Amino acid sequence: MKKFLTGTGMILGLAASLGVAAFAQQPQQTGAPAIEQRQERMGRMGRMGKHHGEMDKERGHMKMFRELNLTDAQKQQLRAVHEKAQQSTQAQREELRQLLRQKRQGGQLTAEQETRARQLRAELRDAHQRIESEVIAILTPEQRKQLEQKRDEFKQHHREMR
């Protein structure tokens, strides 16, 4: 279960961080419309079942990408990768969510359901690796190096917090 949560968290974190990082670099509105938009986003995150730990991961990933000084073209490419990833994994994520909901409510899954859950996790892990490769390909060599350094710092901080 711990491996699943870690893998799923990483996949969701990366996918969300790509979209959120790209969004975070756009100029922000102020005033009433901005507050309404923020409240709407927070409501969506609550409905999606985000846990505080997942949101913290997203903030960490956002910060990593924000500090890379992406060009407008790179931001656009990252948004496209994020949208494609969301669409291509939506069915697997929803099916896995339903299986997990079933497990929480019923206590146990059938052997067939457990096998399907493992298969879905593997598919999502593979998708995560493909997405990560696409993201890395968008970055310049210098940005890749910076990203790797930021990831190492993030991992070190995470280890210290444990």
HUQUIGI-V495969 format. One record per residue. RES is the residue in one letter. SS is DSSP state (~ for helix, > for strand, _ for the rest). Layout:
BEGIN
RES_SS ; RES_SS
END
This chain:
BEGIN
M__ ; K_~ ; K_~ ; F_~ ; L_~ ; T_~ ; G_~ ; T_~ ; G_~ ; M_~ ; I_~ ; L_~ ; G_~ ; L_~ ; A_~ ; A_~ ; S_~ ; L_~ ; G_~ ; V_~ ; A_~ ; A_~ ; F_~ ; A_~ ; Q__ ; Q__ ; P__ ; Q__ ; Q__ ; T__ ; G__ ; A_~ ; P_~ ; A_~ ; I_~ ; E_~ ; Q_~ ; R_~ ; Q_~ ; E_~ ; R_~ ; M_~ ; G_~ ; R_~ ; M_~ ; G_~ ; R_~ ; M__ ; G__ ; K__ ; H__ ; H_~ ; G_~ ; E_~ ; M_~ ; D_~ ; K_~ ; E_~ ; R_~ ; G_~ ; H_~ ; M_~ ; K_~ ; M_~ ; F_~ ; R_~ ; E__ ; L__ ; N__ ; L__ ; T__ ; D_~ ; A_~ ; Q_~ ; K_~ ; Q_~ ; Q_~ ; L_~ ; R_~ ; A_~ ; V_~ ; H_~ ; E_~ ; K_~ ; A_~ ; Q_~ ; Q_~ ; S_~ ; T_~ ; Q_~ ; A_~ ; Q_~ ; R_~ ; E_~ ; E_~ ; L_~ ; R_~ ; Q_~ ; L_~ ; L_~ ; R_~ ; Q_~ ; K_~ ; R_~ ; Q_~ ; G_~ ; G__ ; Q__ ; L__ ; T__ ; A_~ ; E_~ ; Q_~ ; E_~ ; T_~ ; R_~ ; A_~ ; R_~ ; Q_~ ; L_~ ; R_~ ; A_~ ; E_~ ; L_~ ; R_~ ; D_~ ; A_~ ; H_~ ; Q_~ ; R_~ ; I_~ ; E_~ ; S_~ ; E_~ ; V_~ ; I_~ ; A_~ ; I_~ ; L__ ; T__ ; P_~ ; E_~ ; Q_~ ; R_~ ; K_~ ; Q_~ ; L_~ ; E_~ ; Q_~ ; K_~ ; R_~ ; D_~ ; E_~ ; F_~ ; K_~ ; Q_~ ; H_~ ; H_~ ; R_~ ; E_~ ; M_~ ; R__
END
